[in-house]
Amino acid sequence: MRTSPELRRKLISVAVVSAALLTAAPASVAVAQESAPRPAAVPAALTEAAPGAPAERLIVGYKSGAAEAKSNKAAAADAETKAEKTGEDVDFQRRLGTGAALVELGTNPTRTSVADVVAQYEADPQVAYVVPDRLNKPTAVTPNDTDYSKQWDLFESTAGMNVPAAWDTTTGSGVTVAVIDTGYVTHSDLAANIVGGYDFISDTAVSVDGNGRDGNPADPGDWYNANECGQGIPASGSSWHGTHVAGTIAAATGNGKGIAGIAHGAKISPVRVLGKCGGYDSDIIDAITWASGGTVSGVPANTNVAKVINMSLGGGGACSTATQSAITGAVNRGTSVVVAAGNENQNISNSSPANCSNVISVAATNRAGSRASYSNYGSLVDISAPGGETRTSTANGILSTLNSGTKTPSSENYAYYQGTSMATPHVAGLAALMKSANSALTPAQIESAIKANARALPGTCSGGCGAGLADAAKTVQAVKGGTSTGTTFSSTTAVAVPDNGAAIESPISVTGRSGNAPSALQVGVDITHTYRGDLVIDLVAPDGSTYRLKSAASDSADDVKTTYTVNASSESANGTWKLRVQDTAAQDTGTLNSWKLTF
């Protein structure tokens, strides 16, 4: 027989008292630590100073009840006492805004003398802390690359991507980006960041290099004559497109020449799929698979597996099942796939692979922050980034690494291009920065954080430009240290939870996601109930799989207002998720007020 709610609360009063004692424990421990013998104070104080340079000044925080905490005279007298005990120069200078005292140690103190003074202060029961007064230096120093000032797309406040401030946290080290494009033509401002890639062009008429697939992704040039690529299509010189894209992502930075790369600590793996007149889906599909660590028959295993793929390429029509399969496979292997929205000034739904699922599709903005006149648009666009627009000025394009050869390679140079092809590597570079800052991020979390931390377009957009203009610094800061800022889907429809009755369900429809749900899906629950121990709570995935959030227990407290973390990485993100709640015993009722999912 169950007891009444009032009696149950009385029965657990002892547990409540025990919990209160446990809550107080940390304070007791802190007192014990202060009164117990300590190791020498040298490491704690000196390791915070600049390496190899002992602190010349100390910041001393006194406990609130100490006379030195409020009286400059008392603090000065204490400094004199410490000087007498150590035989060192110790001088009170002034009171800081926080109430702490600034103490100077004289000229050129040694590490030993600083250690002696620190030890005296730390042994004083009236002192809460003592730390060095460290000398700070400017961060996010402007790169010395000679053409950096022309890279408005990285730093301009109006429509730049706020990249330099992200470099305080990461430059992309440890991450490889596969540039699936025309290959790579040697450039000294990029060479240090190039690792092995592959040439996937199997048709020699397209490859131009005289052979089929091989381990050399060098770009021989993709020029063609008039009508060679279709009736009415004029002649074109070589684009060196893949090298331009690669430079935006990872050109060497701080080397006193050329441009700066967004993720200049990352590596580029050139994967060649585009040659004369373009490239076939079949080669691109194998390139996606191989670049992300999958197996391709007849091709050696990839020793430079990419966590980010850049595809500044596309064609018309719907996303084919074959291409979608390759993209899904790459994402499931943990590789983010970033794709250009296309340059036809049309809805992205007509441009593949930008209209595929599980990709981050990128539209282009101009220097004013409006959608570039050529950029595709629509509801399938995920994010916008600088792509440039050169109609009024070449300098309003995107400057990057190139080659001066009109047909075959000649001397290296730099040039302004415009296009969603130029916008895409901005986002691929950002994805590399994010992955470097937090290696645990999944492709879905990377996409979610890029969108959640975008800022509104400073200009205009007709037709749909995604979540806004990507912001590198804000996004990297959001994911640094392990938790990305995600997108939340919620239900605020109240549902009554019947006493000892059938389970109730509340649905949330999730749309617009890529790939699977994260391994740390956040499930926020707000339930009022007079005896929460009666409740059983489950999360139901779109395919019907259930995840137990809470079991019934002897817990007479009221309500369930908390957030659960669920590893839902095996579940498709999109679809209808449900929260299932059941009261399993008599005498108490409640209401599911709201719940939410944060991806």
HUWO-V186526 format. One record per residue. PHI is phi as a letter, one per 20 degrees, with the letter a starting at -180 (NA if undefined). D_CENTER is the distance of its C-alpha to the mean C-alpha in Angstrom with 2 decimals. Layout:
phi = {PHI:PHI}
d_center = {D_CENTER:D_CENTER}
This chain:
phi = {NA:e:e:f:g:f:f:f:f:f:f:e:g:f:f:f:f:f:f:f:f:f:f:f:g:g:f:f:f:f:f:f:f:f:e:f:g:d:f:g:e:g:f:f:e:e:f:e:e:f:g:n:c:f:f:e:c:c:d:d:d:e:f:g:e:f:f:f:f:c:d:f:f:f:f:f:f:f:f:f:f:f:f:f:f:d:m:d:f:c:c:f:d:a:e:e:g:e:n:f:d:e:c:d:d:n:e:l:f:e:f:f:f:f:f:f:f:g:f:f:f:f:e:f:f:e:e:e:a:b:c:f:e:f:e:e:c:g:d:l:f:f:g:e:f:f:d:g:f:e:e:g:f:e:c:f:f:f:c:f:e:l:e:g:f:f:f:f:e:b:d:n:f:n:d:d:d:e:d:e:a:e:n:c:d:g:b:f:e:c:g:f:d:e:d:g:c:a:d:e:f:e:e:f:f:e:f:m:e:n:b:e:f:a:e:d:e:g:e:e:o:c:f:b:e:g:m:f:d:p:g:n:e:f:f:b:f:f:e:l:g:f:f:f:f:f:f:f:f:b:g:g:c:m:d:m:b:m:d:d:e:f:d:f:e:e:d:d:d:f:c:e:c:d:c:f:m:p:b:e:g:g:f:f:f:f:f:f:f:f:f:e:n:e:e:c:g:n:d:g:g:f:e:c:f:e:e:c:d:d:c:e:b:r:b:e:n:f:f:f:g:f:f:f:f:f:f:g:f:f:f:f:e:n:d:f:d:d:c:f:f:o:d:e:l:c:f:f:f:e:c:d:e:f:e:f:e:m:d:d:e:c:e:d:d:e:f:e:n:e:g:f:g:e:f:f:b:p:f:e:f:e:b:d:b:f:c:n:b:d:f:e:a:g:f:e:e:d:e:b:f:b:c:e:f:e:c:d:g:c:e:f:b:c:b:e:c:c:q:f:f:e:f:g:f:f:f:f:f:f:g:f:f:f:f:f:f:b:f:e:f:e:g:f:f:f:f:f:f:f:f:f:d:f:d:f:f:f:d:d:b:d:o:o:c:m:f:p:e:g:c:f:f:f:f:f:f:f:e:g:n:p:d:e:e:d:e:d:d:b:c:d:e:f:c:f:d:f:f:l:c:f:f:d:c:c:e:c:e:d:c:m:e:d:m:e:f:f:f:c:f:e:d:e:c:c:c:e:a:e:b:f:f:f:e:d:c:c:e:d:f:g:e:n:f:d:c:f:e:b:d:f:b:e:c:e:f:e:m:c:c:b:c:d:d:c:e:d:f:e:d:f:f:f:p:e:e:c:d:d:c:c:e:d:b:e:n:c:c:a:b:e:f:a:b:b:d:d:e}
d_center = {53.95:51.03:51.58:51.05:47.77:49.61:51.07:47.81:46.23:49.18:48.87:45.34:46.18:46.40:42.86:41.68:43.52:42.01:38.51:39.38:40.59:37.42:35.39:37.62:37.23:34.35:36.49:39.41:37.41:36.27:39.95:40.95:38.41:39.78:43.34:42.92:43.47:40.38:39.55:39.99:37.74:37.08:33.72:32.18:33.23:33.13:29.83:28.16:30.09:29.36:30.03:33.74:34.65:36.27:35.62:38.33:37.63:36.67:35.39:37.45:36.69:39.79:40.11:40.98:44.60:45.35:47.62:45.39:42.55:44.58:47.32:46.80:50.23:49.36:46.13:48.18:50.80:48.27:46.99:50.63:51.08:48.10:49.56:52.92:51.52:49.47:51.64:48.65:48.09:46.14:46.12:44.75:43.26:41.96:40.28:36.55:35.36:34.17:37.70:36.95:39.37:38.67:40.90:41.77:42.97:45.09:44.68:43.14:42.81:42.43:39.96:42.94:44.13:40.75:40.54:44.01:43.18:39.92:41.87:44.45:42.00:40.11:43.49:44.47:44.13:43.63:40.43:37.08:35.02:35.39:32.60:32.78:32.51:29.89:29.82:26.49:25.68:23.70:20.05:18.23:21.57:22.27:22.33:25.93:25.49:28.56:27.10:23.92:25.75:25.97:22.24:22.11:19.13:16.91:18.47:21.04:20.73:22.13:19.97:17.86:14.08:13.88:12.65:14.93:13.65:10.23:12.58:13.78:10.85:10.25:11.97:10.61:13.44:14.11:12.54:15.06:14.76:17.88:19.45:21.92:24.40:27.69:27.08:27.10:29.88:30.13:28.74:28.93:25.86:23.72:25.82:24.31:21.00:22.76:23.17:25.36:25.10:27.78:30.09:30.24:32.82:35.86:38.21:39.97:40.76:37.06:36.11:38.66:38.39:41.42:39.87:37.56:34.55:34.04:31.67:31.87:29.25:31.05:31.41:35.19:34.85:34.68:37.59:40.13:43.46:44.44:44.74:43.37:40.30:42.21:45.21:44.69:41.47:42.14:41.65:38.39:37.58:34.79:31.31:29.43:26.54:24.33:24.76:23.81:20.56:19.83:20.62:18.10:15.33:16.83:20.17:21.36:20.79:23.18:26.00:28.28:28.34:26.87:23.33:19.89:17.07:13.54:12.28:15.76:15.17:14.33:17.29:18.65:20.76:23.14:24.30:27.34:28.23:29.59:33.03:36.08:35.74:32.32:31.38:32.11:29.92:31.29:29.97:26.52:26.40:27.35:24.84:21.91:23.38:24.04:20.81:18.88:21.49:24.10:27.79:29.79:33.55:35.10:31.88:31.06:28.06:24.88:24.31:21.08:19.04:15.99:12.61:12.16:15.32:16.27:19.39:20.92:24.00:25.79:29.13:30.90:31.43:29.69:27.10:29.38:29.33:29.22:26.09:24.36:25.34:23.74:20.41:20.47:21.41:18.52:15.95:18.01:17.79:14.00:13.49:11.57:14.37:14.03:17.50:19.59:21.24:24.55:26.98:29.92:29.47:29.72:27.94:25.08:26.89:29.27:26.82:25.73:23.29:21.31:23.08:22.17:20.21:16.91:15.80:13.52:16.47:16.40:19.28:20.46:21.31:23.96:24.31:25.38:22.34:24.41:24.06:25.62:29.08:28.50:25.14:25.25:24.22:24.40:22.89:21.06:18.92:15.32:14.21:16.11:15.68:18.46:20.98:23.99:27.52:30.46:33.40:34.33:33.05:31.67:29.58:27.57:26.15:23.30:24.66:23.83:25.65:28.65:32.23:35.53:37.30:38.50:39.08:38.51:36.38:37.80:36.38:32.73:31.74:29.11:29.25:27.81:26.81:25.75:24.25:21.42:21.44:20.30:17.66:16.01:15.17:13.41:10.80:11.11:10.64:7.39:6.28:8.06:6.64:3.18:6.05:8.19:6.82:6.82:9.15:9.97:7.33:9.70:9.89:10.78:7.92:5.54:8.48:9.10:6.22:6.96:10.47:10.62:9.60:11.78:15.11:18.48:20.04:22.45:24.92:26.17:25.29:27.88:27.10:23.44:20.35:17.65:15.47:16.16:15.03:11.41:10.55:8.46:9.38:9.01:5.52:4.60:7.47:6.75:4.59:6.83:9.79:9.26:8.95:6.69:8.79:10.60:13.68:17.00:20.25:23.37:27.14:29.45:32.66:34.76:36.45:39.36:39.32:42.98:44.79:45.13:44.47:42.46:38.68:37.03:33.88:31.46:29.34:25.95:25.27:21.70:21.27:18.88:16.43:15.66:16.82:17.31:16.43:13.94:15.48:15.02:16.31:17.47:21.08:22.59:26.40:29.12:32.61:35.82:38.40:41.42:40.92:37.45:38.76:40.23:36.93:35.17:31.74:29.98:26.94:28.13:25.81:26.76:28.77:30.68:29.12:29.30:27.29:29.41:27.83:31.09:34.58:37.87:38.89:41.40:39.34:41.39:38.82:37.98:34.92:31.56:28.78:25.70:22.36:22.33:19.57:20.36:19.33:19.69:17.98:21.40:21.78:21.15:18.90:21.31:24.74:26.71:25.67:28.36:28.95:32.35:34.35:37.85:40.36:42.35:45.23:47.78:48.23:44.76:42.80:39.50:37.07:33.55:32.46:28.92:25.88:22.29:19.45:15.80:13.46}
